[in-house]
Amino acid sequence: MSHLPSFRSFGLVARPRRWAIPKPARALVIAQADSGAPLESLLMAYEIGKVEIWKAFLEAVRAESHEALSADLRLALLEVVMSWTSDYLQDINAQVVEIYSTRTAHLSNREGAQVRETLDNFIAGDIDVAHAEKLLGYSIASCAHVAFVVATAPDLPAGRLDAAVSHVASMLGGPFLALALGARSALVWVTVREGSWTAFGSRLPSRPPEGAMVALSSEQYGAVGFRRVREEALSAAPLLEANPSASPLCFPDVEAETLALQDHQAARRLVHRQLGALLHQWPAGLDLIQTVQVFLETGASPTRTARQLHLHPNTVTQRLKKFEKVRGRPTEVGDLPLWLALRLAPMVRLDHAADDF
């Protein structure tokens, strides 16, 4: 009904640059957004209304009471009504989308701020677990948890993050609690059946959606575990910047690197001391580093290394010799500092540490 004054003015006043949505209609959009009703239902209602208006006017111009009007005049009237109605509803629909999106973003930000405040207070020990569970609507004390950080590529639509969160959480199988870290990343806790994550071997059953990078924690139980998986996921996530293809990346597989990178300067010095000039021979140096890393992790077997890297065994042997020549010393299987430096090298190279020693 709030749109009738505008309809009555069709053809009687100059067509405005933009029709303004009536206040009652604006209030309805806000109420629908607050209730969680989908935007599509609102837009569909306006589309149905437009069709009904056209049908009603068509019946009116065909009515016997208007027989005195010429066919040309009736057609002209119908064209005016259809044109003005289309323009009007196009303007109204654009405002409906704008109002709805602004309102839902406001609600989402407010809800996100409340979740963040509750989590900060719980992790800091300022509120107890029962209070946190009530505020968050998520079971903490009596469940096993896995946390993950998911980030989407900058060239993907912003809505892809929500889809990635839901996809990964559904693979883990339980209720989840998400906290936005930015426009394209989120930290997510998932309730899992105790022992199920170990059964997965710290691996997702399938890969994350295309364009999404995922860093996962181990499985931990209860309130202490809830805090711990958060730390693990956040510690593992930066490693994906150096090696996006490693996604999904699991904390148990990179625990040594995350520990070493807690002191970045010490980690850089270790990498520089062990690998030296190889850091300046990029990307050729990276091929040597990756080959030797796999060589050490497969029991110093050129055959197994070649199989894993899809190389010929002779290529592995040649790379090993070149690596040793650049370093100026032989490669030993039990050399822990070398192994750790090989694992850390991509991260050090990423932040240009090779030029800072």
N, C-alpha and C positions, 0 to 999 in steps of 0.2 A: 504493500500500500504506500510505502514512503516514496516510491518511484513515480506515483501517479502525477504529481505536479509537473514533473519533467516531461512525461508523456503528453500531457495536455498542452504543453507549450510548443510541441512540434509544429513547425511551419508558421508559427505566430510570432516568433522572435528570431533574432539572428542566431545562427548556430554558434555556440561557444567554442573557444579553442580547446577546452577540455571540460567535460561534464564532471561536476563534483558529486561524489557519493553522498547520499543523504545520511544524516546523523544516525537515525535508527538502523540503517543498513550497516554502517560502520560498527555500531555497537554489537550487531548480530555477528559480524565477522570476528570481532574480538572474543565474544562469548564462545563461538565455535572453536577458535584456537585454544582457548583456556580449557575447553572440555576434551580436547584431543581429537575432535572430529577432523577427518581428512579434508584438505583443501579441495580435492577433486569433487567432493560432494557439493560444495558451495558453487563451484564453477558449473557443474552439471545442472544445478537448480536454475542458474541464470540462462543457460542454453535452452532448457525446457521452457522457461518463461518467454524467451524470445520467439520460439516456435509457436507457442500458444497465442502470443500477441498477433503474430502474422495471420494465424488461422482465424482469430476473432475478427480482425479487420477485413480479411478476405470475405468472410460471411456477411459482414456489415455492408460492404460495397455491392454485394450481390443481392442484398435484400430488396424486396418489392418497393419499399418506401423510397428507394433511391433510383427507381427505374427512369426517372426524368433526367438523370445525369447521363451524359453520353459515355460510350464505352472508352473513348480516349481519355476523358476526364477521370473515369474510375481507375484506369490503368496508371495515369499520372499520380493520382492520390496514393495508390498502392506502392508505387516506386518510392515516393517521398517517405512514406511510413517505414518501408523496409530499410531505406538508406539511413534515416535518422535513428531507427531502432538499433541497427547494426553499429553505427558510430557510438551511440550512447552506451550500449552494453560492452563494446570494446573498451571504452574508457573506464567503465565501472569494473570490469573484470581485471584490468591492469591495477586498479586501486585495491581491489580485493586481495590480489596476490601480494601486493606491497604491504598492506596492513597485516595480513595473516603471517607473512614471513617475518616482519618486524616483531610481531607479538610472540611468535614461537621462538625466535632468537632470544628475545628478552627472557622468556620463561626458561629456556635452556641454559642461558648464562646464569640466571638466578639459581636454578637447580644445581648447576655445576659448581657455583661458588659455595653453596651449602654442603655439597659432597666434599669439596676440597677442605673446607673449614673443619668438618667432622673428622675427616681422615687425618688432617694435620694434628688435631687435638688428640685423637686416639693414638697415633704413632708417637706423639710427644708424651703420652701418659697422662694427659689432662682429663680424659674421660675414661670410664671403665668400658669393658668389652660389651656388657649388656646394653649400656646406653648407646654405644656406637652401632650395635646391631639394630636397635630400634630406629635410630635416625637414618641408617643406610638401607634398611630393608634387606640385609645380606647377612647370612650366618657366618660367624667367624670362629667362635670358640670350639665348636664340635665338628669341624670339617677339615678336610685336606684341601690345600690351595695350590694352584699354579698361577703365576702372574706372567703377563707378556706385555711388551711394548710393541705397538704396530705403528708404522709410518707409511704414508702414501707418497708417491712421486708428485712433484710440484705441477706437472702438466696434466694430472688427472683431476676430474671434478671433485669439489670439496666433499660432496656426499658419498664418495667412494670410501672414505674413512669409516663411516658408520657401517657400511656393508662389509668391510674387511674385519671390523671388530666382531660383528655378529657371526661371520663365517668362521673365524678362528675359534671363537668361544663355542660355537656349535660343534666343532670337531672335538673339542675337549669334553663337551657333553653336559656341563652343569650350569646352574645359575651364574651370572657374572655381574661384576660391578666395574664400570668404566669411569675413568677420570681423564678429561682432555688435558694434554700437555701443550697443545698448540693447535693451530688450524688444521694440521695434517698429521698429528700424532696423538696417541692416547696410551695410557697405562691401564691395564685390565686385569682384575682378579677373577679367577674361575674356580668354582667348587668342583672338585673331582672325587671320584671314588678312590678311597685310600689304596695305594698300591698300583693304580691303573697307569699312572704316568711312568712308573718304573717299567711296567709291562710294555709301554710304547718304546722303551729304550731312549727316553728323552727326545722323541721325534713325534712330529704331528703325523696323523694317519695319511694325510695328503698335503700337497703344497698350498700355501696361502694364495689368495687371489692375485692375478697379474698386477704388477705395479705396487704391491704391498710388501714391505719388509717387516719381519717379525723376529723379535728376540725374546726367548722364553727363559723362565727360571726353572729350578728343580721343583719337586713336589715337597711341600712342608705342611705340618699339621698345626691347627689351632691358632691362637692369637699370636704367639711367638712366630709361628710359621707364616702368618699373614704379613707380618712386618718383614720377615726375612726374604720372602719371594719378591717383595717390592724392591728391596735392595739388589737382589740378583738380576732381575729384569732390567733395572735402570743401569746396572754396571755393564751388562752385556750389550745393551743397545748401541753405544758409541762404536763398537767394533764393526757394525754393519756399514758405517760410513766408509770404512776402508775397503770393505769387501761385500757389496750388496748381494752378490751372487751366493753368499753363504746363507742367506735367508731360506728357511728358518734356522736361526742360530740359537743354541741352547747353552745356558750358563755352565752346566757341568762339563761341557766340551771346551770352554774357554776360560775356566776359572783361573788358570795360571796367568793368562794375559791380563785379566781384570785386576788381579792382585798386583802384578807388576806395574800396571798403568796408574795405580793409586799414587805413585810418585813418578810423574811424567819425566822429570829431568833425569832421574836415575835410570829410567827405562831407555831414554834416548842415549845416554852415555853407554849403556850396555850394548845397544844395537850398533852404535858407532864403533865401539871397541872391537866387537866381534866381526862386523861385516865391512866396515870402513868404506873403501872405494866402490864396493858393489852398490852402495846407495846412490851413487852419482851416475851409474850406468843403467838408467831407466828408459825403456822397459826391459832391456836385455838382462839387467841385473835381477829383475823380479823373476824371470824364467829360471835363472840359476838358483835363486833362493828357494823358490817353490819346489824345484826338483830335489834339492838337497834335503829340504824339510821332509818330503815324502820318503826319500831314501832312508833317513834316520828312523822314521816312524814305521817303516815296513821291515825293520831288522836288517838294514844295509843290503837289501836285495835289489840289484838292478832290474831283474825280471819282474818282481812285484811292483817296483816303482814304475817301470815302463807300462805295465798293464793298467795301473791306476791312472796314469797321466796320458794314456793312449799314445805312447812313444815307442820307438825301437830301443831295445836294451843298449845298443851301441851309442845312441843319442844320450841316454842317461849317463853312461860312462864318460862320454866326452864332456858333458856339462859338469860332472863331478870333478874332473881333472882341471877344467877351466876355473871352477870355483876355488879349488885349492891353490891354483896358481895366483889368482888375484889376492887371496888371503895370505898366501905365503906360508901356509902350514897345512898338515894333513887333517882330514875330517875323521873324528873318532865318534863311535856310536854312543858312548856314555857321556858325551860332552853336554851337560845340562845348560850351561850359559849359552852355548851356541844354539841349541834347540830353541831356547826361549827367545833368543834374538831373532831367529828365523821366523818365529810366530809373530813377533812384535813389529817386524820390519815394515809391513804395509801401513800400520798405524803411524809409525814414525815418519814414513815418507809422506803420508797424507797431510800432516801438519807442518811439512817442510822442515822437520827437525834436522835433516841431514845437513842443512846449510847453517845450522845454529851452533855447532859444537866449537 
